[in-house]
Amino acid sequence: MSKNPPRRPVHPGGLLRRARQRMGEDLSAAMREDPAATSKVLVALMYPGVHAIWAYRVAHAMWVRGPAWHPWARLLSQIARFLTGIEIHPGATIGRRFFIDHGMGVVIGETAEVGDDVLMYHQVTLGGRSRGRFKRHPTVGNRVLLGAGAKLIGPITVGDDAKIGANALVVDDVAPGETVVGIPGKRHIGDVIA
Ligand SMILES: CC(C)(COP(=O)(O)OP(=O)(O)OC[C@H]1O[C@@H](n2cnc3c(N)ncnc32)[C@H](O)[C@@H]1OP(=O)(O)O)[C@@H](O)C(=O)NCCC(=O)NCCS
């Protein structure tokens, strides 16, 4: 028996309609979250965070088609990174109406998961703490705010409606609705953390 169920054929008209709807809601998210945004046309033309998420959605669709598509998905995400300064691994799982404001310096790792209606500012990292090929990046819930420069590392979970302050370093789970600020720097004796 085949491991993967056969793919349902996708009608091109339906695909285009869905893509247009998703792009529309990405633009609405930018208008809602950025008080400086004055028109959807300007957002569509000039917001690198929006361009990066659109490129990611195409790259992710390639990625999930299977390993033969992975080099092409990586190529597209590298082109998007070159143009926007935002690096999103095509294997990451990102929900709807995700908005990255400013964007430059964002890194989202391969096994990261991001919910719906998440707002992220520039220089946020959703990174790993180990180099194994397993779930090693954060899982971020719905409606989470990720402040500029926040670093979330390891397979931690950030609950719905949480807020992560600018420049926070988060290495432990965050409860739903919780606000976390600051850097938990402490002396680490023993093996160097990868
Ligand atoms: C963490 C954050 C969400 C908290 O917002 P809030 O709930 O409205 O909290 P407040 O602003 O009332 O601050 C509460 C306390 O946390 C402190 N605080 C706020 N943000 C902080 C941060 N990033 N790091 C350290 N302390 C912070 C405040 O000084 C205040 O301290 P006090 O109680 O001793 O006076 C918000 O401050 C933040 O960092 N947002 C990200 C904004 C951002 O990245 N903007 C980039 C735009 S380009």
Ligand as a Chemical Component Dictionary entry (heavy atoms), coordinates in Angstrom:
data_LIG
# 
_chem_comp.id                   LIG 
_chem_comp.type                 NON-POLYMER 
_chem_comp.pdbx_formal_charge   0 
_chem_comp.three_letter_code    LIG 
# 
loop_
_chem_comp_atom.comp_id 
_chem_comp_atom.atom_id 
_chem_comp_atom.alt_atom_id 
_chem_comp_atom.type_symbol 
_chem_comp_atom.charge 
_chem_comp_atom.model_Cartn_x 
_chem_comp_atom.model_Cartn_y 
_chem_comp_atom.model_Cartn_z 
_chem_comp_atom.pdbx_ordinal 
LIG C1  C1  C 0 6.992  43.739 25.835 1  
LIG C2  C2  C 0 5.923  44.694 25.370 2  
LIG C3  C3  C 0 4.980  43.969 24.421 3  
LIG C4  C4  C 0 5.196  45.107 26.648 4  
LIG O1  O1  O 0 4.207  46.020 26.367 5  
LIG P1  P1  P 0 3.177  46.434 27.535 6  
LIG O2  O2  O 0 2.437  45.244 28.014 7  
LIG O3  O3  O 0 2.397  47.586 27.013 8  
LIG O4  O4  O 0 4.119  46.847 28.740 9  
LIG P2  P2  P 0 4.607  48.288 29.203 10 
LIG O5  O5  O 0 5.081  49.085 28.024 11 
LIG O6  O6  O 0 3.532  48.877 30.062 12 
LIG O7  O7  O 0 5.869  47.957 30.115 13 
LIG C5  C5  C 0 5.756  47.187 31.299 14 
LIG C6  C6  C 0 7.136  47.126 31.947 15 
LIG O8  O8  O 0 8.006  46.327 31.117 16 
LIG C7  C7  C 0 9.154  47.104 30.721 17 
LIG N1  N1  N 0 9.443  46.740 29.345 18 
LIG C8  C8  C 0 8.626  46.894 28.271 19 
LIG N2  N2  N 0 9.193  46.393 27.192 20 
LIG C9  C9  C 0 10.392 45.908 27.561 21 
LIG C10 C10 C 0 11.438 45.261 26.838 22 
LIG N3  N3  N 0 11.337 45.000 25.544 23 
LIG N4  N4  N 0 12.531 44.875 27.535 24 
LIG C11 C11 C 0 12.634 45.130 28.864 25 
LIG N5  N5  N 0 11.655 45.730 29.583 26 
LIG C12 C12 C 0 10.564 46.132 28.942 27 
LIG C13 C13 C 0 8.715  48.561 30.879 28 
LIG O9  O9  O 0 9.804  49.419 31.094 29 
LIG C14 C14 C 0 7.812  48.458 32.077 30 
LIG O10 O10 O 0 8.634  48.352 33.218 31 
LIG P3  P3  P 0 8.160  48.969 34.646 32 
LIG O11 O11 O 0 6.906  48.221 35.010 33 
LIG O12 O12 O 0 9.312  48.688 35.550 34 
LIG O13 O13 O 0 7.902  50.403 34.394 35 
LIG C15 C15 C 0 6.469  45.922 24.626 36 
LIG O14 O14 O 0 7.127  46.793 25.506 37 
LIG C16 C16 C 0 7.456  45.545 23.523 38 
LIG O15 O15 O 0 8.640  45.303 23.728 39 
LIG N6  N6  N 0 6.893  45.524 22.280 40 
LIG C17 C17 C 0 7.665  45.309 21.085 41 
LIG C18 C18 C 0 7.710  46.605 20.327 42 
LIG C19 C19 C 0 8.662  46.574 19.156 43 
LIG O16 O16 O 0 9.401  45.652 18.916 44 
LIG N7  N7  N 0 8.606  47.635 18.404 45 
LIG C20 C20 C 0 9.402  47.768 17.217 46 
LIG C21 C21 C 0 8.734  48.787 16.323 47 
LIG S1  S1  S 0 9.742  49.143 14.964 48 
# 
loop_
_chem_comp_bond.comp_id 
_chem_comp_bond.atom_id_1 
_chem_comp_bond.atom_id_2 
_chem_comp_bond.value_order 
_chem_comp_bond.pdbx_ordinal 
LIG C1  C2  SING 1  
LIG C2  C3  SING 2  
LIG C2  C4  SING 3  
LIG C2  C15 SING 4  
LIG C4  O1  SING 5  
LIG O1  P1  SING 6  
LIG P1  O2  DOUB 7  
LIG P1  O3  SING 8  
LIG P1  O4  SING 9  
LIG O4  P2  SING 10 
LIG P2  O5  DOUB 11 
LIG P2  O6  SING 12 
LIG P2  O7  SING 13 
LIG O7  C5  SING 14 
LIG C5  C6  SING 15 
LIG C6  O8  SING 16 
LIG C6  C14 SING 17 
LIG O8  C7  SING 18 
LIG C7  N1  SING 19 
LIG C7  C13 SING 20 
LIG N1  C8  SING 21 
LIG N1  C12 SING 22 
LIG C8  N2  DOUB 23 
LIG N2  C9  SING 24 
LIG C9  C10 SING 25 
LIG C9  C12 DOUB 26 
LIG C10 N3  SING 27 
LIG C10 N4  DOUB 28 
LIG N4  C11 SING 29 
LIG C11 N5  DOUB 30 
LIG N5  C12 SING 31 
LIG C13 O9  SING 32 
LIG C13 C14 SING 33 
LIG C14 O10 SING 34 
LIG O10 P3  SING 35 
LIG P3  O11 DOUB 36 
LIG P3  O12 SING 37 
LIG P3  O13 SING 38 
LIG C15 O14 SING 39 
LIG C15 C16 SING 40 
LIG C16 O15 DOUB 41 
LIG C16 N6  SING 42 
LIG N6  C17 SING 43 
LIG C17 C18 SING 44 
LIG C18 C19 SING 45 
LIG C19 O16 DOUB 46 
LIG C19 N7  SING 47 
LIG N7  C20 SING 48 
LIG C20 C21 SING 49 
LIG C21 S1  SING 50 
# 
